[in-house]
Amino acid sequence: LYKQAAEQGDALGQFALGRCFAGGRGVVQDDEKAVKLLRQAANQGSALGQYALGRCFAEGKGVPLDQTRAAKLYRQAADQGVPVAQC
């Protein structure tokens, strides 16, 4: 269902499928696919997508390590009320 929702442009589906690819849950782990999906969700304003993409940049998973970009994405997520991003 996540794949179908993601393919239809649903931000929550993109986030959920991206997390699956990031962790190898139900699919072969693939950081590049994870980042692509998380970026799509984040670009639609998904706070969870912004936070998860920020973690990718903070850890250098699927993208070059970029703390500045990570902080920007964390701030966007925090501004939308994601508690873990508000630290």
DSSP file (Angstrom, degrees, kcal/mol; ACC not computed):
  #  RESIDUE AA STRUCTURE BP1 BP2  ACC     N-H-->O    O-->H-N    N-H-->O    O-->H-N    TCO  KAPPA ALPHA  PHI   PSI    X-CA   Y-CA   Z-CA
    1    1 A L     >        0   0    0      0, 0.0     4,-2.6     0, 0.0     5,-0.2   0.000 360.0 360.0 360.0 -35.5    0.0    0.0    0.0
    2    2 A Y  H  >  +     0   0    0      1,-0.2     4,-3.0     2,-0.2    15,-0.2   0.922 360.0  50.5 -60.8 -42.6    2.9    2.4    0.7
    3    3 A K  H  > S+     0   0    0      2,-0.2     4,-2.7     1,-0.2    -1,-0.2   0.933 111.3  47.5 -62.0 -46.0    4.2    1.9   -2.8
    4    4 A Q  H  > S+     0   0    0      1,-0.2     4,-1.3     2,-0.2    -1,-0.2   0.926 114.3  46.5 -61.4 -45.6    0.8    2.6   -4.3
    5    5 A A  H  <>S+     0   0    0     -4,-2.6     5,-2.5     1,-0.2     3,-0.3   0.915 112.9  49.8 -63.7 -42.8    0.3    5.7   -2.2
    6    6 A A  H ><5S+     0   0    0     -4,-3.0     3,-1.7     7,-0.3    -2,-0.2   0.911 108.6  52.3 -62.2 -43.0    3.8    7.0   -2.9
    7    7 A E  H 3<5S+     0   0    0     -4,-2.7    -1,-0.2     1,-0.3    -2,-0.2   0.779 105.9  55.3 -64.6 -26.0    3.4    6.5   -6.7
    8    8 A Q  T 3<5S-     0   0    0     -4,-1.3    -1,-0.3    -3,-0.3    -2,-0.2   0.391 123.9-104.9 -87.8   3.4    0.2    8.5   -6.5
    9    9 A G  T < 5 +     0   0    0     -3,-1.7     2,-0.5     1,-0.3    -3,-0.2   0.621  64.5 157.0  87.7  12.9    2.1   11.4   -4.9
   10   10 A D     >< -     0   0    0     -5,-2.5     4,-2.4    -6,-0.2    -1,-0.3  -0.625  35.3-150.1 -76.6 121.4    0.9   10.9   -1.3
   11   11 A A  H  > S+     0   0    0     -2,-0.5     4,-2.6     1,-0.2     5,-0.2   0.872  96.0  50.6 -62.0 -39.9    3.4   12.5    1.0
   12   12 A L  H  > S+     0   0    0      2,-0.2     4,-2.8     1,-0.2    -1,-0.2   0.903 111.4  48.9 -65.9 -39.7    2.7   10.1    3.9
   13   13 A G  H  > S+     0   0    0      2,-0.2     4,-2.6     1,-0.2    -7,-0.3   0.896 111.3  49.8 -64.0 -40.4    3.1    7.2    1.5
   14   14 A Q  H  X S+     0   0    0     -4,-2.4     4,-2.3    -9,-0.2    -2,-0.2   0.920 112.9  46.9 -64.2 -43.8    6.4    8.6    0.2
   15   15 A F  H  X S+     0   0    0     -4,-2.6     4,-2.4     2,-0.2    -2,-0.2   0.952 114.0  47.0 -60.6 -50.5    7.6    9.1    3.8
   16   16 A A  H  X S+     0   0    0     -4,-2.8     4,-1.8     1,-0.2    -2,-0.2   0.915 115.2  44.5 -62.5 -44.8    6.6    5.6    4.9
   17   17 A L  H  X S+     0   0    0     -4,-2.6     4,-2.4   -15,-0.2    -1,-0.2   0.878 111.2  55.0 -68.2 -36.7    8.1    3.8    1.9
   18   18 A G  H  X S+     0   0    0     -4,-2.3     4,-2.3    -5,-0.3    -2,-0.2   0.912 107.5  49.3 -59.9 -43.2   11.2    5.9    2.2
   19   19 A R  H  X S+     0   0    0     -4,-2.4     4,-2.1     2,-0.2     6,-0.3   0.867 108.3  54.6 -64.6 -36.4   11.6    4.8    5.8
   20   20 A C  H  X>S+     0   0    0     -4,-1.8     5,-2.0     1,-0.2     4,-1.3   0.941 111.1  44.2 -61.4 -46.6   11.1    1.2    4.6
   21   21 A F  H  <5S+     0   0    0     -4,-2.4     9,-1.9     1,-0.2    -2,-0.2   0.875 111.3  54.9 -65.5 -37.0   14.0    1.6    2.1
   22   22 A A  H  <5S+     0   0    0     -4,-2.3    -1,-0.2     1,-0.2    -2,-0.2   0.886 120.9  29.5 -63.5 -38.7   16.2    3.3    4.7
   23   23 A G  H  <5S-     0   0    0     -4,-2.1    -1,-0.2    -5,-0.1    -2,-0.2   0.465 105.4-118.6-102.8  -2.4   15.8    0.5    7.2
   24   24 A G  T  <5 +     0   0    0     -4,-1.3     2,-0.9     1,-0.2     5,-0.2   0.841  54.5 161.1  68.0  32.1   15.4   -2.4    4.8
   25   25 A R  S   <S-     0   0    0     -5,-2.0    -1,-0.2    -6,-0.3    -2,-0.1  -0.782  75.4 -20.1 -92.0 105.8   11.9   -3.2    6.2
   26   26 A G  S    S+     0   0    0     -2,-0.9     2,-0.3     1,-0.2    -1,-0.2   0.379 134.9  59.8  80.7  -4.7   10.0   -5.4    3.7
   27   27 A V  S    S-     0   0    0     -7,-0.3     2,-0.4    -6,-0.0    -1,-0.2  -0.923 101.2 -81.0-143.3 165.7   12.3   -4.3    0.9
   28   28 A V        -     0   0    0     -2,-0.3    -4,-0.2     1,-0.1    -3,-0.1  -0.596  59.3-103.6 -70.0 129.7   16.0   -4.4    0.1
   29   29 A Q        +     0   0    0     -2,-0.4     2,-0.3    -5,-0.2    -7,-0.2  -0.314  50.6 167.9 -57.8 130.8   17.7   -1.6    2.0
   30   30 A D     >  -     0   0    0     -9,-1.9     4,-2.2     1,-0.1     5,-0.1  -0.806  23.0-168.9-153.0 102.0   18.6    1.3   -0.5
   31   31 A D  H  > S+     0   0    0     -2,-0.3     4,-2.7     1,-0.2     5,-0.2   0.856  89.4  55.0 -63.3 -36.2   19.6    4.7    0.8
   32   32 A E  H  > S+     0   0    0      2,-0.2     4,-2.1     1,-0.2    -1,-0.2   0.918 110.4  44.6 -66.3 -42.4   19.3    6.3   -2.6
   33   33 A K  H  > S+     0   0    0      2,-0.2     4,-2.3     1,-0.2     5,-0.2   0.897 112.7  53.7 -65.7 -39.0   15.7    5.2   -3.0
   34   34 A A  H  X S+     0   0    0     -4,-2.2     4,-2.9     1,-0.2     5,-0.2   0.946 109.6  46.6 -59.4 -48.6   15.0    6.3    0.6
   35   35 A V  H  X S+     0   0    0     -4,-2.7     4,-2.8     1,-0.2     5,-0.2   0.905 109.9  53.8 -63.0 -41.8   16.4    9.8    0.0
   36   36 A K  H  X S+     0   0    0     -4,-2.1     4,-1.8     1,-0.2    -1,-0.2   0.935 114.2  41.1 -58.1 -46.9   14.4   10.2   -3.3
   37   37 A L  H  X S+     0   0    0     -4,-2.3     4,-2.2     2,-0.2    -2,-0.2   0.904 115.3  49.5 -70.3 -41.6   11.1    9.3   -1.5
   38   38 A L  H  X S+     0   0    0     -4,-2.9     4,-2.9    -5,-0.2    15,-0.2   0.873 109.6  52.7 -65.6 -35.9   11.9   11.3    1.6
   39   39 A R  H  X S+     0   0    0     -4,-2.8     4,-2.7    -5,-0.2    -1,-0.2   0.900 108.2  51.1 -64.8 -40.4   12.8   14.3   -0.5
   40   40 A Q  H  X S+     0   0    0     -4,-1.8     4,-0.8    -5,-0.2    -2,-0.2   0.930 113.1  45.2 -62.0 -44.4    9.5   14.0   -2.4
   41   41 A A  H ><>S+     0   0    0     -4,-2.2     5,-2.2     1,-0.2     3,-0.8   0.934 113.8  49.0 -64.6 -45.5    7.6   14.0    0.9
   42   42 A A  H ><5S+     0   0    0     -4,-2.9     3,-1.9     7,-0.3    -2,-0.2   0.894 106.4  56.4 -61.4 -40.7    9.6   16.8    2.4
   43   43 A N  H 3<5S+     0   0    0     -4,-2.7    -1,-0.2     1,-0.3    -2,-0.2   0.715 103.4  55.6 -65.8 -20.1    9.1   18.9   -0.7
   44   44 A Q  T <<5S-     0   0    0     -4,-0.8    -1,-0.3    -3,-0.8    -2,-0.2   0.394 127.4-100.0 -90.4   2.7    5.3   18.5   -0.2
   45   45 A G  T < 5 +     0   0    0     -3,-1.9     2,-0.5     1,-0.3    -3,-0.2   0.579  64.8 160.7  93.2   9.7    5.7   19.9    3.3
   46   46 A S     >< -     0   0    0     -5,-2.2     4,-2.5     1,-0.2    -1,-0.3  -0.536  29.2-157.2 -68.3 118.1    5.6   16.7    5.2
   47   47 A A  H  > S+     0   0    0     -2,-0.5     4,-2.4     2,-0.2    -1,-0.2   0.896  95.1  49.2 -62.9 -40.8    7.1   17.4    8.6
   48   48 A L  H  > S+     0   0    0      2,-0.2     4,-2.7     1,-0.2    -1,-0.2   0.888 111.0  50.5 -66.5 -37.9    8.0   13.7    9.1
   49   49 A G  H  > S+     0   0    0      2,-0.2     4,-2.5     1,-0.2    -7,-0.3   0.900 110.1  50.2 -64.2 -40.8    9.6   13.7    5.6
   50   50 A Q  H  X S+     0   0    0     -4,-2.5     4,-2.2     2,-0.2    -2,-0.2   0.920 112.7  46.3 -63.7 -44.2   11.6   16.8    6.5
   51   51 A Y  H  X S+     0   0    0     -4,-2.4     4,-2.0     2,-0.2    -2,-0.2   0.945 114.4  46.5 -63.8 -47.9   12.9   15.3    9.7
   52   52 A A  H  X S+     0   0    0     -4,-2.7     4,-1.6     1,-0.2    -2,-0.2   0.892 113.4  48.7 -64.6 -39.7   13.8   11.9    8.1
   53   53 A L  H  X S+     0   0    0     -4,-2.5     4,-2.1   -15,-0.2    -1,-0.2   0.886 107.8  56.1 -66.4 -37.6   15.6   13.6    5.2
   54   54 A G  H  X S+     0   0    0     -4,-2.2     4,-2.5    -5,-0.2    -2,-0.2   0.899 104.7  52.3 -58.7 -41.1   17.4   15.8    7.7
   55   55 A R  H  X S+     0   0    0     -4,-2.0     4,-2.1     2,-0.2     6,-0.2   0.886 105.3  55.4 -62.9 -37.9   18.7   12.7    9.4
   56   56 A C  H  X>S+     0   0    0     -4,-1.6     5,-2.0     1,-0.2     4,-1.3   0.937 111.8  43.0 -59.9 -45.3   19.9   11.4    6.1
   57   57 A F  H  <5S+     0   0    0     -4,-2.1     9,-2.2     1,-0.2    -2,-0.2   0.880 113.0  52.9 -67.3 -37.6   22.0   14.6    5.6
   58   58 A A  H  <5S+     0   0    0     -4,-2.5    -1,-0.2     1,-0.2    -2,-0.2   0.826 120.3  33.2 -66.5 -31.6   23.1   14.5    9.3
   59   59 A E  H  <5S-     0   0    0     -4,-2.1    -1,-0.2    -5,-0.2    -2,-0.2   0.513 105.8-121.4-102.7  -7.9   24.4   10.9    8.9
   60   60 A G  T  <5 +     0   0    0     -4,-1.3     2,-0.8     4,-0.2     5,-0.2   0.855  55.7 156.1  68.7  34.6   25.5   11.1    5.3
   61   61 A K  S   <S-     0   0    0     -5,-2.0    -1,-0.2    -6,-0.2    -2,-0.1  -0.846  75.0 -16.3 -99.2 109.1   23.1    8.2    4.3
   62   62 A G  S    S+     0   0    0     -2,-0.8    -1,-0.2     1,-0.1    -5,-0.1   0.331 136.1  55.2  82.7  -8.4   22.3    8.3    0.6
   63   63 A V  S    S-     0   0    0     -7,-0.3    -1,-0.1   -28,-0.0     2,-0.1  -0.951 100.6 -82.8-145.4 160.0   23.5   11.9    0.4
   64   64 A P        -     0   0    0      0, 0.0    -4,-0.2     0, 0.0    -3,-0.1  -0.419  59.8 -91.7 -64.3 145.0   26.8   13.7    1.2
   65   65 A L        +     0   0    0     -5,-0.2     2,-0.2    -6,-0.2    -7,-0.2  -0.377  56.2 166.2 -56.8 127.1   27.1   14.6    4.8
   66   66 A D     >  -     0   0    0     -9,-2.2     4,-2.3   -12,-0.2     5,-0.1  -0.714  19.1-179.5-152.6  92.4   25.7   18.2    5.3
   67   67 A Q  H  > S+     0   0    0     -2,-0.2     4,-2.6     1,-0.2     5,-0.2   0.829  85.4  56.2 -65.1 -32.8   25.0   19.4    8.8
   68   68 A T  H  > S+     0   0    0      2,-0.2     4,-2.0     1,-0.2    -1,-0.2   0.937 110.2  44.0 -65.1 -46.2   23.8   22.8    7.5
   69   69 A R  H  > S+     0   0    0      2,-0.2     4,-2.3     1,-0.2    -2,-0.2   0.899 112.7  53.3 -64.7 -40.2   21.1   21.2    5.3
   70   70 A A  H  X S+     0   0    0     -4,-2.3     4,-2.8     1,-0.2    -2,-0.2   0.930 108.4  49.6 -59.8 -45.9   20.2   18.8    8.1
   71   71 A A  H  X S+     0   0    0     -4,-2.6     4,-2.4     1,-0.2    -1,-0.2   0.886 109.3  51.9 -62.4 -39.2   19.7   21.7   10.5
   72   72 A K  H  X S+     0   0    0     -4,-2.0     4,-2.1     2,-0.2    -1,-0.2   0.925 112.6  45.1 -62.5 -44.7   17.5   23.5    8.0
   73   73 A L  H  X S+     0   0    0     -4,-2.3     4,-2.3     2,-0.2    -2,-0.2   0.892 111.7  52.1 -68.2 -39.4   15.3   20.4    7.5
   74   74 A Y  H  X S+     0   0    0     -4,-2.8     4,-3.0     1,-0.2    -1,-0.2   0.912 109.1  51.2 -60.7 -41.8   15.1   19.8   11.3
   75   75 A R  H  X S+     0   0    0     -4,-2.4     4,-2.7     2,-0.2    -2,-0.2   0.914 108.6  50.8 -62.4 -43.0   14.0   23.4   11.8
   76   76 A Q  H  X S+     0   0    0     -4,-2.1     4,-0.7     1,-0.2    -1,-0.2   0.920 113.7  45.1 -60.8 -43.0   11.3   23.0    9.2
   77   77 A A  H ><>S+     0   0    0     -4,-2.3     5,-2.0     1,-0.2     3,-0.8   0.912 112.6  50.9 -66.8 -42.3   10.0   19.9   10.9
   78   78 A A  H ><5S+     0   0    0     -4,-3.0     3,-1.9     7,-0.3    -2,-0.2   0.894 104.0  58.0 -62.4 -40.2   10.3   21.5   14.4
   79   79 A D  H 3<5S+     0   0    0     -4,-2.7    -1,-0.3     1,-0.3    -2,-0.2   0.741 105.7  51.4 -62.6 -21.7    8.3   24.5   13.1
   80   80 A Q  T <<5S-     0   0    0     -3,-0.8    -1,-0.3    -4,-0.7    -2,-0.2   0.362 128.0 -97.7 -97.1   4.2    5.5   22.0   12.3
   81   81 A G  T < 5 +     0   0    0     -3,-1.9    -3,-0.2     1,-0.3    -2,-0.1   0.631  64.9 155.7  97.3  13.6    5.5   20.5   15.7
   82   82 A V    >>< -     0   0    0     -5,-2.0     3,-1.0     1,-0.2     4,-0.5  -0.654  32.4-153.3 -74.4 110.7    7.7   17.3   15.3
   83   83 A P  G >4 S+     0   0    0      0, 0.0     3,-1.7     0, 0.0    -1,-0.2   0.879  88.9  53.1 -57.0 -44.7    8.9   16.9   19.0
   84   84 A V  G >4 S+     0   0    0      1,-0.3     3,-0.7     2,-0.2    -6,-0.1   0.769 107.0  54.2 -65.1 -24.1   12.1   15.1   18.2
   85   85 A A  G <4 S+     0   0    0     -3,-1.0    -7,-0.3     1,-0.2    -1,-0.3   0.559  94.5  72.0 -83.2  -8.5   13.2   17.9   15.8
   86   86 A Q  G <<        0   0    0     -3,-1.7    -1,-0.2    -4,-0.5    -2,-0.2   0.374 360.0 360.0 -90.5   5.0   12.6   20.5   18.5
   87   87 A C    <         0   0    0     -3,-0.7    -1,-0.2    -4,-0.1    -2,-0.1   0.483 360.0 360.0 -71.8 360.0   15.7   19.6   20.6
